[in-house]
């Protein structure tokens, strides 16, 4: 993931001033959106740091509004009744939570149905909710913006598959470019005559038209939508992949081919049960699989990433000022967690300045992980001491955070684990460690032990805790302590510094400023 480095300011250095308390961002701290799709109706309430929102409430009801639409031209009557019931419930919940008005959008099924406007009018009468019916171009744009919420500055092709349509959008340099819509939704594909052969011929014809409109798109392919996520779950099961986090899960063309063959040759009900996929969703997987096969053959992406962010997150992104969009979602979320849960909010910046000499040669991708770890180093202090290390690792690897590859989740988790214990062996999470290479594991250990030592000097957020001087070629580590911090350097602190030096394979020396003798 590429994130524009944060500009320095005089008072905050590389951390800049947080924005989640800014008036322009505070209004986004609790936002509710509803997506009335062809297959499901979902309400999400976002909370916390808007740039990397937590899901305060997330409920989906499978309604299949678009089932049979190709034949009748009207919304599925049973689905329409279920959708109305769901929207009544969502409005009641929002009122109970004292929410601002919900933003409600409807996509392909409602915009294509002859009774779509009638349904919207009924919803307005019954619930007071105004449904905004968006066209395919707007649906593609919002889905692409949802991807940009999680991957600022990303480039590639976003493919959002719903029940009755499939959209493509080009993203580059944080902007949405060309975008198109199509009828390649699984609910519509079920009604294509000629069986699977007829369906595949139709998909090929439509896909060639999409390529003619979009041009060459050989960069990353971002997959958005429940049917893609279901296929990714099956891919995880087939590969025995250990971390069941769909966001930023990566596949390549060969993985896709093998998984689609796997779906064809296995019992769908058994796959559904093993992978935790709903019956309604699983019924659409074979149709989506045919679309994905042709999509990958047509556009030949260099790699494939699954995005849990889509149109709902795009609606939130739409409301953000540009200066908030430009922020790194990982750092904003980490700042928010520190302010909310750390014992001394603000010390993370001091700790980062203390440990950063150990990572002078690191690129921006690694530096942002070091920043995040320092901000998060103390947010789990309420956990039982015997389990703090594992709680930290579990939180980092499974948290709903944008801007983190799976290997980076493990790096962050291991660094925070070593913040509380020297050894990583003997935890319940060892099966995840191999998502990170050996060099990454060693760097995470060094960072964790440096934070473990630095935390011994934590008195105030702006106190002078000294500095580390690291000479990697000579393998010399020097700790310079101000005289006022000397009483903090006791037996436990000394043991933790020794442990850090051991991981660095370094000789260590302590210097008290103003000529005082080292202990």
N, C-alpha and C positions, 0 to 999 in steps of 0.2 A: 504494500500500500504506500502511496506517495502522499505525504502531508507537507504543506508549505511550512517551513520552519517559522517559529514564532519570533517576531521582532523583539529585540531587547528594549527595556525601558529603564530609566535611571534607578527607580526604586524597587523593581521586581526582577531585574536581570532576565535570564532566559525563561523565567516563568510568566512574565508579563502580568498584567492585572486581571484577576478573574472576572468573568462576565456573567456568571449565573445570578449574581445579586444586582446586576445592572438593571435599571428600570425597563430597558428595551427587551431584556431576556426574562425578567421576572414574570411578565405576563404569560410566558410560555411554560411556566413551571408546572402547570396542570391544564392540559388540553385534551379534549375528548373528540374522537373522530369515529365515524361509522362508514363502513364500506358495504354497500348493497351490491353484491356481485351476482353473477349468473348461477353460481353454485352455493355460495354461503353468504351470510350476513354477519359482520363482525364489528364489535365495538372495542376500541382501544382507548384507554385513558393514560396519557403520558404524564410522568411526574419527574421532578428532580431537575438536574442540569439539562436544559433543553437541548444542548448540542450533542449529548449522549443520553437520551431519555430512558428512564426505567419504565417498565410497564406496570403501572399502578393497578390497572384492571384490564383484563383481556378475555373477551368471551366471543365464541363463534357458534353460530347455529347453521347447520347444513339445511338449506331450503330448496335448492335446485329450482330456482325461479325460471331458469332457462331451459329446463327439460321439456322437450317436445315443441320448442319454439319454431324450429324449422318447418314442422308440419302444420301447426295451427296458426302461427303468427301471433300468438298470445302467450302471456305468462302462464306457467304451470299453476292451475287453480290451487292445488294443495300447497305448493311452494309459496304462492302469494299469501295465503292465510298464515302460513308459518312465519313468513317475513314480517307481516303486520304485527303478529304477536311478539316477535323478537324486538321490533322497534318500540312497541309499547313498553316492554320490559326495560330496554336500554334507556328510554327517556325517563322512566320512573327511577331507575338507579341514578342517573345523572342528577335529577332533582334532589334525591336523597343525599348525594355527595356535595350538594351546593356548587355544582359545576357551572361554568359559563356555557352558553348555548353550544350544543354539539354541532360539528361540521359533518354533514351527511352527503355522500356522493353515491351515485348509481352508475353502473357501467353497461356492458353490452346488452344484457337481457332487457333491462328497462328501456334503454334507448331504442332497441329494435322492435319491441313488442307494440302491437297496435293499441293495447290497453295500458301501455307504460305510463302515460300521463294520468290516466284514470287512477292507477295505483298510487302515484305521487299525491294526487289530490286527496285520496282516501287517507293516506298517512298523515297529511297536513291536518285534515279535519280531526282525526282520532288522537293524534299525539302532539300536534303543534310543530312537528319537525318538517323543515323544508328540505326536500331532496333535490340536490343539484345533479342533473343528468349530464354527464360529460361525454364528449365524443371520443373516438379512438385515438386521435392525435393528442388530446389532453390527457387521456389515460396513460399513454406512452410517456408523456412528459413527466407526469407525477410519479410514475414508477421509477423513472430514471433519477428523479430528484431523491427518491427514497434511497436508492443506491448511493448517491452522493452524500447522503447523511452519514452513511457508514464508511464510505471510502472517499474522503475529500480529494479532489484533484485526480480522480481515477479516469481511465480511458478504456474504451472498448464498446461492446455491444450489449445492451440490456434487453433481455427477452422475458416479457411478463405473460404468462399463460393463465387465463381465467377459465371459466366454464364455457363461454360462448365466443371468445375471441383470443387472439394472441397479438401482442404488440411488440415492436422492435424500436429501440431508440439508441442513437449514437451519443456517447459521452466523451468529452475530452477537455482537459484543463478546467475542470469544475463546471463545465457548461453542457447543456443538452443540445445536440445538433439535430440531424435528420431523424424523423420518426415516421413510422407507418403502422397501420393496423390491418388485421386480417381476420378471417372467419375460422382460423385453425384452433378453435376451442373444442375440448373433448365432447361436450354436450352436443355440439353441432356435428362433429365428425361421426357420432353414432348413427346419424340419420343419412349419411352418404350412401347411395345405392352401390351395389356391386361387391359387397363384402369387403374383406381386408384389401384385396387387390384394387378394387375401385377406390377405396379410401386412400391407399398409398399413392395411387396415380394422382388423385386430387391434391394431396399434400405436396407432391413433387411439383405440380403445376403452379400452385399458389406460392411455394417457396421460391421458385425461379423468378416469379414476378416480384417478390420481396427483395431478392438479390439485385434485380435490375434497378429498383428504387433506392436501395441502401448502398449499393456499390460494394467494393471489397471491404470486409470487416474481419481482419485476421488477428486482431488483438484478443484481449480477454473477453470471454462470454460470461455475462452475469445472468444467472437464472433466478427469476422471481416468480413465485406462485406456488400454491399448495401441491399441484401435481408434480412439479419439479422437485419439491422438497421430499415428497413421497419416494420418488425414484432415487434421490440421494440417500435416504434412509436404507433403501434396499442395497445400494452400493456399499454403504458402511457395513451392513450385515455380511454381504458377500466377501468383502475384503478383511473382515474381522477388525475393523478400525476401532481403536479404543475410546476415542473421545466423541461422545454423541452430542456434539454441538453443531448444528447445521450451518449457522452463519459463518461464512468464510471457509466452508468445507471445499476442498479442491478436488477436481477430477481432470483427466485428460481424455482425448478422443478414444483411446484404447479402453480406458475404464468404462466409458459410456457403452461402447460396443459390447464389452463382456457382460455388463450389467443388463443390457437389453436382451441379450441371449439368455441370461440367467432368469429373467422374468418370463420369457417365452417357454422355458423348459421346466418351470417349477409351478407347483400348485399355488394359485393366487391367494386362496384363503389361508393357507399355511404361511405364506409370506406376510400377509396382512397381519396375522396374529403375532408372528415373530418380531415384526418391525414396528408394531404399535400404530398401524395406520387404520383409520376408520373405514367401515364397509363402503360408505358413500364415496370416499376418496379413492379407495382401491378399485372401484368399478371403473374409474376414469383412467387409471394408470396405463392400460394397454393402448389406449388412443393417444395419450400424451407421449408414450414411448415411441410410437411411430413418428410423431412430430419431431421429437428430440433427435432421433436417428437421422432424419433428413436435414434438420437444422445444422447439425454438426458436419455432415457431409457437404452441405452447401457453403457454409461460411468458413469452415476449417479454422476454428479459433486456436490460438497458441496454448491456451488453457481455459479451464472452466471453473467458475466460483459460484457457490450457492449464496444467495442473499436472503436473509430473513426480513430485510427491509424492502418495502415496496410502496404501494400507493398511499397507505395510511401514514407512513413515515414521510412520504413526499408532501402530504398535506401539512405536516408540521414544519418541514423544511421551507415550504412556501411562505410561512409566516415569519421566518427568521430574517433579521437584518443581515446584510452581507458580512459585516465584521464578525458576526457569530458563526456564519457558515464557514468562514475561513479558519476557525479554530480547530484544533486537534480534538476529536471526540474523546479519545482516551485520557488526555490530560485534563480536559474539563470535567469528566466524570470522576477522575481521581481527586481533583481539587474539591469537588462537591462532597465526596466521601470523607475527605480529611476534615473539612469544616464541620460536617455533621457528627462524626464519630471519634475523631482522634482526641487524645487527652490534651495535647497542646497544638491546636490548629495553627498552621504556619511554620511549624518546625521542619516540615518536609522540605521546604526550600533551603533552610540552613543545612539539613542533612545532605541534600543533593550537592551543595557547594563543597561539603566536606569530603564526600566520596568521589566526586567527579575527577580528581587527578588520577584515579585508577583506571579511568576510561577515556583518557585524552585522545587516543587513536580511534575511538569508536565513530561510526557513521551516524547520520541523523536517526536512522531506524533504531539503532541500539540506544542512543542517547535518550530518546523519548521513553523507552522502556525503563531506563535508569530513573528518569524523572518520575514516572508513574509509580515505581516501586517505593521511592522515597516518600511520596505523598501518601501511599497506602500502608506504610510500614507499621503504623500504630492503630489502624482502624479496627482491628480485631482484638483489642486488649480485654474486652469483656468476656471473651471465650475462656473456658476453663484452661488453666496453664498447661495441663497435660495434653490438650488438643489444639492449642493455638496454631501450631505449625501446620497441622493438617487442615484446620479451618481456613487458614490463609491460602493454602494451595487450592483447596476446593473452590473457594470464592473466586480466585483469579482465573482458574481454568474454565469455570462454568458460568461465570457472570454474564449478564446480557450487556456486553460491551461492543461497541463498534470499533473498527480500526485495529483489530488484533487478528493476525494469522494464528492458526492453531499452535504452531511452534512457538510463537511469541507468548501465547497464553501459558504454555508450559514454562518458558523462561521466567515470566513474571511470577508464576506460582512457586517455582523453585527458589527464586530470590527471596520471596516472602517466607517460604518455609525455613530457609537458612537464617532468616532474621530471628527465628526462635529456637533453632536447634542446629548443631554442627553437622550432623549426618543426615542424609536423605534416605538412607536405607531403613527398612523396617516400617514404612508407612503403607497405607492401603492403596496408594496411588502409584506404586512403582511401575505398573503396566503402562503408564502414560509417559514416563520419562523418555522413552526412545523416540518420541515425536521431536525431540531436540537432539542435535548432534553433540559430540563429546566436548567440543570447544564451548558450545553454548551452555552446557551443564556446568563446566568449570567457571565460566564468567558469571553465571547466576549464583554459584556458591560464593565467589569472591564478593559480589555485590551484597548478598545476604549477610555475610560475616562482617562486612564493612558497616552495614546498617546496624547489625547487632552490637558492634562496638560503639558506633556513634550514638546509639540510643542511651548508652550509659552516661553520656555527657549532656543529656536533655534536661534543661532547667527552664528555659524560656525560649520562645520562638525566634528571638533575635540575638540570643547570647553568643558570645565568642567562644566556640568550642575548639578552637585551634584549627590546624590543617594537616593534611597528609601530603608528604612529598614522596613521589614514587619514581624510582629510576629503574625501568624494566630491564635494561641491558645489564646493569650491574647487580640487579636483584636486591636493591637497597630500599627499604621503607623507613621513612622518618616521620615520627609524630611530633609536631610542634604544638605545645600546649601553652596557653597564656597562664600567668601565675595564678589568676583567680580561679582557673579551672583545675589546678593541681589537686585539690582535695577530692575531686571526682574520680581521679585515677587510682582506684583501689585495687584489691586483689582480683575481683571479678572482672573489672575492666582490663586489667593486665592480661588475664587469661584469654579474654576475647580478642585482644590485639594480637596475642601470640598465635591464636588459632587462625586469624586472618593472614598473618605472615606465613604460616605453614602452608596455607592454600596458595599463596603467591610464590612459595618456595624462596622466600626472601629472608635476609637478615633485617632485624628491626632495631631501631634506636629511638629513644624518647628524649626530647629536648624541651626544657622549660624556658620560656622566653625570659629575657633580661638577665641571662647568665646564671639563673638558679641551677643547682646540680640536679641531674636526672635521678629519679628514685632507684 
